[in-house]
Each structure stands twice: as C-alpha cells, then as structure tokens.
Amino acid sequence: MSKFLIVGLGNAGNEYADTRHNIGFDIAHAFVEKHAGQFSIGRLVYKAEVKWKGKHFTVICPTTFMNLSGKAFKYWFDKMNIPLQQTLTLVDEIALPLEKIRLRASGSAGGHNGLKDIEATMGTVDYPKLRFGIGNNYPKGLQAEFVLGKWTSQELPLVRHKIEKSVEIIENFANIGIERTMTQVNNQVYSIT
C-alpha cells in the first residue's frame, strides 16, 4: 500500500481559525472529512489516518505554530520512512491571486515562514507543495495583518470552491502522480460562475 504524508500548515488555536494563513489546515480537514477520517492528538500535531483507493494517507496539522513547522514535518516524515516525493505540504501563497492554485514538485519558501522552517530542518527545497493563492490585497506594511485576517464574505464562496478542488488535487497527486496533476492544475483560473 502506497503511503503519503499530507502536511497542512497553519497556527493552532481558535483565534487563528478561518484565517488566510490557516488554509493548509482547512484543506487538510476537508480531505479528512471527505474520506470519513478523524483527527486526534499526536506528537507535535493533530493527526488523521485515511485509506483511499489502496493508498494510506497520514494527514497532519502541526501544533508547533507556523514558524516551527519543520520540527513536526521531520518527526512524521522520519516515522513514516517514505520518499520526500510522497509528501505534500498545503500552504497559503500571497504571490498568487485568489483565483489560482499552484502545485510544484520543489521550490523555495518564497518568504513563507512555515516553508522556510521546513527547508531549514530538512535541508532541501525539493519536496512537493500545493500553494493556495490568497492574493496580496493589503496596504504596504500590513502583510501580517492580512495573512492572519479572516476571509471576507466576498472571498468565501471562491475559497470554499478552491478547498474542494484542493482535495481533488491531493487525490490526483496520489493517484496519477505530480507531473500529470500539475498539468491539470497550474494553468487553471478558479471562479464562481
């Protein structure tokens, strides 16, 4: 049975729920819910186990706070003993507009502190990432307030639609591989019609 580690990035705690920076948690929860899994407390994380189409997914949401995500990533990666290419990190991305999702087999943190910590801990940028565009519609100097802010009522329908699409991307990543999934995903513009 193929094993996959799905890592949703975010900050634990009710005050961070439904914020742009927690979209990794939201996608992870949607994936687990769709496949009738359940989260429980694990070492450094909330963790769920999901089986689907002969594949086994360990889905984690680190409780270490965003800027220390590498510690949880490395612990569960080592524990599972799988290739780095069978991990998928779910993360918010201000460099992408809200209408976009980008899937990459590798690539730098691009200023994202959670990815920077994983990079530093793992010593590589060569691990798959699903980047969920959140846009950059904020006044100069207010990036932290923007990413830690909640979605607007205008944004929510598109965000929910993209979360559903992100769950399908995780399935396709495991089922048909990252190259074919990237071809399907990276030029899409998502909208509510």
Secondary structure, 3 states (H helix, E strand, C coil): CEEEEEEECCCCCHHHCCEHHHHHHHHHHHHHHHCCCCCEEECCEEEEEEEECCEEEEEEEECCCHHHHHHHHHHHHHHHCCCHHHEEEEEEECCCCCCCEEEECCCCCCCCHHHHHHHHHHCCCCCCEEEEECCCCCCCCCHHHHHCCECCCCCHHHHHHHHHHHHHHHHHHHHHCHHHHHHHHCCCCCCCC
